[in-house]
Amino acid sequence: MASEQSQAGSESLAPAPSGYDLRPLSTGEILDRTFQLYRSRFALFASLAALPAAVRFLTGAVQLLLLPRAQTLRNDQQILASRWPFISIGLSVVFLLVYFVFYGITQAATTWAVAEIYLGRAASVRAAWRAAMGRWFRYVLVTLRQYWSIGWWPLLSFALFGIAVTLIPGRGRAAGVFLGVIAFLLGLQICASFIYAIWAALKVSLAVPASVIESLGANAAVRRSIGLLPERKGRIFLLGLLV
């Protein structure tokens, strides 16, 4: 009875000015609605999505063209090694931050465009970027907060593994056994950290839309995303795999 009443209530909701009904959607309906939006406004969403991809491509091309060099090993095999490893690491960090900046702004612009379409208003690439750039720093902080929630444990696990390998006192048999035990334990931790990262990614997946629609800061947007997904993590995971 309760399910019938909720279904009737959802079906009685008035459609938005755009013609899209505002109600909870099933997984199949979400995918179908997404395809409808992209088919009807392909140029808009493709243009918004192209910018972070272009930034990622250009930064990767710079690293490939400027930094690697061929290095010959003792068995006459050649590998690509960085000419300046510290510069390479520094550039990787800078390029990653640049990508996060454009990714966060693009997510905000896309969310704004979808909301405008649902409300029956005109949405363009310029208007979407103007709306996102008005609070670009907030959206970048939300994105960084998202990725910190996802990646802090895997980063800590790899850092501990690197420290353990560096601090091995020698290369004898005892050192090898000790390294094997440490590697096994840290390997288990790394596997657990990746499982946690997937779980955390599901929990914070709606942080940027929450920030755009409800004008929330970074921490508040993450908490809002967690509050919106107590029983929907399986659907979000399935949608991620399908996308």
HELIX and SHEET records of a PDB file:
HELIX    1   1 ALA A    2  GLU A   11  1                                  10    
HELIX    2   2 THR A   27  SER A   40  1                                  14    
HELIX    3   3 PHE A   42  LEU A   66  1                                  25    
HELIX    4   4 PRO A   85  TYR A  118  1                                  34    
HELIX    5   5 VAL A  125  MET A  133  1                                   9    
HELIX    6   6 TRP A  136  THR A  166  1                                  31    
HELIX    7   7 ARG A  173  LYS A  203  1                                  31    
HELIX    8   8 ALA A  207  GLU A  214  1                                   8    
HELIX    9   9 ALA A  218  LEU A  228  1                                  11    
HELIX   10  10 LYS A  233  LEU A  242  1                                  10    
SHEET    1   A 2 PRO A  68  THR A  72  0                                        
SHEET    2   A 2 GLN A  78  SER A  82 -1                                        
END                                                                             
